[in-house]
Amino acid sequence: MTSTLEIRPESVDHRDLAILERALAKRRGKTARLTGFDGHKIEIPSDLVQALLLIVQQLKTGNGVTIAALRAEVTTAEAADLLNVSRPFVIKLLETGAMPFRKVGTHRRLRLIDVLEYRDRQDAIATAALDVMVRQAEKHGLYD
C-alpha cells in the first residue's frame, strides 16, 4: 500500500467541489455524518472535516493536492523538490546533521515529517528576517 495520494484539479468536477465545499463549511469545527448507499451512517471527526475542506478549497483554486503519511519516507530528490533546492544541497544538509536520515544500502531516506519540519523552520527564519528588513526600511522612510 502506498503512503501518498496525488489529486489533480482536472480530475474532479468543479461543480461538485462547490457543493462539497458548502456542505463541509457548514460543519467546520463540528463532526459530520456520512451516509452510505445502504443507509449506514458514519461519524466524521471535526479534524477530518477540516482536512477535507482544505483539500476541496485547494482543488477549487486549481492547485493539486498530495496527501502523504507523516511516517512516509522520501528520497533526497523528493526532499529537494519539497524544499525547492538541489539534491546536492539536500545531501550537504544531511551530512551536516541538519536533518536525520537513514541509509538503505547506499541510498539515503528521510522521513517526510523531518523534511516538512525543516522547511517550516527555514520559512520561519526567512519570515523573521524579512520582518526585520521591513521594520528597518520603515524606520528609514524607504517603505510606505
Buried (B, 14 or more C-beta within 10 A) or exposed (E): EEEEEEBEBEEBEEEEBEEBBEBBEEBEEEEBEEEEEEEEEEEBEBEEBBBBBEBBBBBBEEEEBEEBEEEBBBBBEBBBBBBEBEBEBBBEBBEEEEBEBEEEEEEBBBBBBBBBEBBEEEEEEEEEEEEEEEEEEEEEEEEE
